[in-house]
Each structure stands twice: as C-alpha cells, then as structure tokens.
Amino acid sequence: MDRREEQPGAAGAGAAPALDFTVENVEKALHQLYYDPNIENKNLAQKWLMQAQVSPQAWHFSWQLLQPDKVPEIQYFGASALHIKISRYWSDIPTDQYESLKAQLFTQITRFASGSKIVLTRLCVALASLALSMMPDAWPCAVADMVRLFQAEDSPVDGQGRCLALLELLTVLPEEFQTSRLPQYRKGLVRASLAVECGAVFPLLEQLLQQPSSPSCVRQKVLKCFSSWVQLEVPLQDCEALIQAAFAALQDSELFDSSVEAIVNAISQPDAQRYVNTLLKLIPLVLGLQEQLRQAVQNGDMETSHGICRIAVALGENHSRALLDQVEHWQSFLALVNMIMFCTGIPGHYPVNETTSSLTLTFWYTLQDDILSFEAEKQAVYQQVYRPVYFQLVDVLLHKAQFPPDEEYGFWSSDEKEQFRIYRVDISDTLMYVYEMLGAELLSNLYDKLGRLLTSSEEPYSWQHTEALLYGFQSIAETIDVNYSDVVPGLIGLIPRISISNVQLADTVMFTIGALSEWLADHPVMINSVLPLVLHALGNPELSVSSVSTLKKICRECKYDLPPYAANIVAVSQDVLMKQIHKTSQCMWLMQALGFLLSALQVEEILKNLHSLISPYIQQLEKLAEEIPNPSNKLAIVHILGLLSNLFTTLDVSHHEDDHEGSELRKLPVPQGPNPVVVVLQQVFQLIQKVLSKWLNDAQVVEAVCAIFEKSVKTLLDDFAPMVPQLCEMLGQMYSTIPQASALDLTRQLVHIFAHEPAHFPPIEALFLLVTSVTLTLFQQGPRDHPDIVDSFMQLLAQALKRKPDLFLCERLDVKAVFQCAVLALKFPEAPTVKASCGFFTELLPRCGEVEPVGKVVQEDGRMLLIAVLEAIGGQASRSLMDCFADILFALNKHCFSLLSMWIKEALQPPGFPSARLSPEQKDTFSQQILRERVNKRRVKEMVKEFTLLCRGLHGTDYTADY
C-alpha cells in the first residue's frame, strides 16, 4: 500500500477517527486485523495501521506497545513501527535525540533477549538501521560498542541469552545494509566503516565457534552471522579461519545446513577471486569431503550430498579461471573437476532419487568458456587435459538423461515427469554447448555407440539407452549445422533399424528426423529412408506433436524435393484429419505442412490437391451454414475456418524478394497464372458470407473468418489483389452490422499492402471511411465497453497516416471527430488501448504541415490533447505508459513548437493542475525543460518520468527504486 496515495480522511479500522493514533486504537485495529473474520474490515484495519506506523504519534505509541504485559503480535507492531520511523524518516529525528534513542533500543533488546524472538529480531533491525544512519561520524565504533555492551557482566539477562541477542543484532546489521535506501555516497562510507568493524566481529565468532562449551544454538547463530557478514565483500583471507571452522562443523548434522550456507556465501563473493592463495587452500578442504559425500549417496541422504555438491560447485564455478591460471596446481583443480563430475553423475533418477546433478550443469559451461578464452598455447595444454573429461561428461549426461524403467516411470507424478522433462532440456542445452569444445568427434562418438548398440547381437539393448543416444544427436543437430558431418548418412541409415517399442523412443526418433530436415534438403536422396516412418507415426495419437512437427519441418525445408511423395503425404494427412486423430493445434500444424508441400507443385497439381483436401470441409461447412447456430456447430465452423487459415498461411507459390530488412515487401510474379489460394477463396467466398450472415454477432467466428483473409493477405501480398474489392465490400457490411476488432485489424492489413496502389485506392478508401464513420457512431453511444475495438481503430488510423496520409484529405472524413475520439481513448484504463492512441498521435502530429485538415484540427484542438497528456502524467495513467505520453510531447514540440509554448504555459497555470503536489516553480521548470528539448527523445522521456513522480508524491522515495 502506498501511504502517499491514501486519503488522510479515511476512517481507520472502524475503531477510531482517522488521525487518532492512540495506543488503544492501535490495539483495537491490530485485534481487528488478526481476528476479524470479515476481509473488508481486515483490509481497512491494515490501511489504517500503515498510516499509524508513519504518523508522528508512532514515536509515542511504539514504546508503549513494547510493554511486557502486551501480547507478541502487539509488541511486534511496535518494534516494526520504530524500524519504519528510523529507516524512512531519519531526517525527522533531531540530532540531540540520537543517543537516547540508541539507549532505549539497547534496553529493549536486552529485555527481549529472553522474550519473543520475532520481536527481538525486529528491534535488532531497528537498531541496525539506526547504526547505519549514524555511521561513521555520529557513531564511529558502532559494532565494537554493540559487542562491548552485550558482554557487560552486570546485565540481568543470562550469558547465553545476551550472546544470542548480540549475534542476532550482528546478523541483521549487514542484511539491513544490503536492503537500505542509503544514498550512494553514504553507502560507500558505511560499507568502508563496516569493513573495518569486521575486526570486532570475526574474532568473537571464531572464539564462539571453536570453544567446546558453546551450545549448538549459539554455534548455529555464529554460522548465520558469518554468512551475513561475508556478503559485504570481506577479503577472503580474513575469512580463512572461520571458513575452516565451518568446514569442521559440516561433520555436525545440526550445523550442516548453516555451515554449507556460510561456506558457499564466502566462496561466492565476487571479490574472492583476488585471493588465489586462500582459494588454493580451500581445494583440499573441499576434496576432503569426498568420503562424506560417498557415504551420503550410499545412504540415500539427499540433503548432505546436495550441500557438499553446492560447496564444490561454488568453488569451481566462481573461480575456475583463477584456479586454471595456477598451472602448477593443475592436478588439484582436476581433482575438484572430477569431484564435480561425480556430483553430475550422482546415482539415481532426477528428480525422484536425487536433486543434485542439476546444480552442476552451469559449471561445465563456465569451465569450457574459461579454457577457450586462453591464448592458443595454454588452451592447447588444457584441451589435452580436459577433452577426455568432456567426453566422459557426455557419457554421464546421456546416462542421466535416460528414462527410468517403464514400471518405475509409471509411478511418477505429473510434476516429477515435468521436472524430468525440463532437466533433459537443460542436458540438451549443455550437450549443444559442449559441441564447441569437442566438435565433429562428438558426433562420431555418438554414432559409433549407437551403431554398436543397434548391431550388437551379444546382449539385448534397452530402449532407454538407444533413446538417450538419439537425444544427444537431436540436441546437437537442432542448433548446430551438421551438413558437413560424415556420420549423418550413417545415422539416417540406422534409424529404420531401431526397434520402436515405446512412445518416448518413437518421439525422440521423430524429433531427431525433424532436427535433420535441413540436412535432408541438401541430401534429398535420403528422404525416402525416413519419410515412411514419419507418415506411419502420423496415425498414432500418442506421437501427435512429434510426428506432425517433424512432417512440418520436412515440408518446409525439403518442399522442392517432395513432389514425388506429395500424393502419398496428402493422402495420409487427409486420412488422419478425417479420423480426427490429432488435437486442434496439431491439425493446424498439419495444414501448414501441407501448405509448404503444395507450394512447390505446378498450379494444376496444387488445385487438384486442394480440391481433394478441402472439398470434404467445404461440404461440411455448407451443411453447417444451413443449421441453426448452436455451441457445437460453432466449434466445428471455427475449426474448419482455422484449417483453411493455416493452409493459406504457408501456401505460397512465388518467392518474396527481400532486399534488406525493413524494405518494401515485394514478390516475383507467378508465371503459371492465377494464384491457387485466390482461386479457392473466390470459390468459397459466397459460402463464407453465408456462414457470416448467421454468425455476425459471434466474435470468435468473425475472428476466424478475418484470419483466413488476413493470413492469405500476409502470404500472398500483391497476388491477393483480385480479392481486394469483394473483401472490402464484405468487411464493410460486416462492420456496419456488428463492429468487431478483427475486422479493423484486417482493414489495417489491406491499408498497409494496397492503399498506395491507385487501382486499389477507391475500395480501400470507401472501406476506411465506412469503418471510421461506424466507429465514430460507436464513440457517441459510449465506447467504454469496447476497448478492443478502440485499440484496433487507433492502430488502423496510425497505419493509414503512415502508408497513405491522403486518406485524411477526403472531405467525408471528420478529422475533428477522429481527433477528439483519440483524445478520449487516451483516458481509457486499458494500457494497450492507451498505447495505440499515443501511437496514432505520434503519427498524426508530424503530418501537420503536409495534410491540411490535420494541421487545422491540431491548431483548433491541440490544447485539448496537451491537457489530456498532462492529466495522464499527473497521475491519471499508469506509470508504465509514461514513455508513450512523452512521445506525444516530443512530437508536439518538434512539429507544433509555437503552439505548444503557448499552450503549455496556459495549461499549467491553474493551481493544483495536473497535481496538487506541484509548486508553480516545479511546473515552470518542467515546461521550460520540455520546450528546450527538440532533438533528444530519450531526454524528454526522463523529464516526464521525473515529473510524474513529483506529481504522485513519489520522487525520492523507496517506491521509485525500480522505476
């Protein structure tokens, strides 16, 4: 809750007037927050309590809430209020009260040392915040003083209680520093001061950790305290003794987790790599854990193996470069690498029997990057040492990627199966990366293993082993260019020999063929070896995703070599589509595959195949068009229209000619006559109109109809030209009857591609004027229920200005009404709509000079636009949209400077506009800054961000940290 935006007059918690922040009222509100069953009352109480915490009265009631007779929930609120006052409103505290505040906090902490732990922690955080605000000048030896005060013998609290309270305070101090909002210059000073104060902390921690009489709870707290301090980037050599003590504590099961956390934090700090000698001393300590690790693995103790693995990986991953640099110590580092290899290959199936191996994967990336970053000579030495290690890693990873036995996998939960799938993807990414180190030899290695496995007659092989080796191939072939590889022909030859008895293996076979589709395009003679497998798999619903996506890849990459197989592919595809074997999304992919396939045929062949492919659906659609609309026939209609859309998305008989990115899209003419897609669309046009007439008020059906044409337009570009007049007419009729956003989006496509061509301008202009007129009427009736239509309308207007500004010259276009509607759209709560409206204005304003009606309306109504923009910046619009409003201001300044300089002064004149929080000076500064900046758009965005924070009362507060 942002207290600055809470109204000060809001009644609090139903317990008291808003500003009567007394102890009694706070207690009533807390009781309501914790025990009232009514959620609304709870929310009211919470809002009121948040105001109470930041009120001046908080200094008074906080101490009273800490009285011994109060329950812990109330005491906790008092301690939290003190922390908020100290951390956020430090400047309100008079300097002469620092010492008494400090003394009171010490007293309370001492009292709570034997009381509630949650209250003790909160008080420690409050004192830590006070210390950070006073250091180094007002409290130069803060930490040493804390240690001294808590070690005083005259305290009423027993020694252990005092010790634990001191350790809690020392633990939260660095944590509070990390999260504090200290200004940057203060942060540096305080960090330096804390680094010096380490001298008062570490000897105490060493003493408590090493003395045999220290109880387990104290030693646990010591480790947590050390873990907190090392994150202040304490020099690693200063931590040496404590790290060694933490390694010793790993043998104690109660201290194990805290020890791991402390060691990992100490090793992982960025500065640690400077202390190579200390790092070298740590390697034997880590290697010394190998026996404990093996025992843990043997006993199925996942927590211990996980913790030890974290330590080994922290040392290896963070410091591989520094340790590789110590060439004379290469053997000890290699021993550490082998220990991490053991962790990667830890027995058991992830994530059911182990969760450790996944921690190690990033290490292998880091080590490889570091080896390959050395100069040639050193790299050659390390390649010699580590290539065998990486080959071993591949074996380990493929073993870990193996599926468990069927009977075991059957008992896994869906969550475990999903985690295993993600784990295999991570292994796949690692193998792909390792390819850079091992090169073509890796593929040969995998091929040899697979060949031996499939041709060996000595022992039966498990499908899991075959699947994992294929998965390795697929991982590399998906992203690496394997066209030069001499083992791929052999692999393609081996694939038909695989005995596929299992869905997972069949899936991987499919995906591997799909990954090799580019290779098949360069070696078309091999297509016949694998295509029958893919077509056979299409009939199996369990292989739906893998078989359909593989066929789509083959049809896309190899389409010019597929004509001999086209009849068979179409027949099998038709069969599975008619039998409804696949889910909707796979049916759509299959249609895309057929679109690619047909694109490479002669026009007569395409039309013949299209006829056999589409006819059953057209007949079905004709039947559905006669029926009375109901939910089940709606689903069938949307499905059929979707199939046609996806077919036309990829059916492209000519080649796009892209000179360079961002160039005009053009197409080489089709030499063979009319475009087959256009022929089919013209044949079914009346049927689509008939379907539409019954379903005009259903957004989904209208969207599906528009999608057919939109996808065809995008694919065909100029070839779509013969359809433009009748489509414009149909769109106009559709939109006039029931306005829908999808019709506007299709209109935008037509404007984008055809508006600049004289032959097509008349129907496009007529459609543009019609949809504009209908949408303006909608605005008069109340557009708030149609943010999607307004969004699409604004995008259409922007596209029209970009592609054909002449559309705004037509006398029948009410530019003034369009302008006013766009201003209204700026005030919508939906962010996409506001963005689209801003986009329209940033296209419109640069046309002031060249399009006379635009210039006229900006002169007459531009002030209204500016006021709407200022209102949005003043707090009416989301802060995430400020860049869009900044773009409008920039465009106004660049293209209407004299008008803006007059308007902005007038607009900002009234007191309280655009925000009551602004002074006249701040408004004046903003207007001057904006008017001065006509070149640098980024600077204007920064100015608007600053100004909106001032308007909202958020400037310089915690809430702006991530803005």
PyMOL commands that set and color helices and strands:
alter all, ss='L'
color gray80, all
select helices_A, chain A and resi 3-5+23-35+39-54+58-65+72-88+90-92+95-112+117-134+142-151+159-179+184-210+216-230+236-249+256-268+270-274+276-287+290-298+302-325+327-344+357-372+376-400+406-409+414-438+440-455+463-477+488-497+503-515+517-522+524-537+541-557+559-561+563-578+584-599+603-626+631-650+676-695+699-737+741-754+758-781+783-785+787-803+805-809+815-825+831-847+852-876+879-895+897-907+920-932+937-952+958-960
alter helices_A, ss='H'
color red, helices_A
select strands_A, chain A and resi 656-657+666-667
alter strands_A, ss='S'
color yellow, strands_A
deselect
rebuild
show_as cartoon
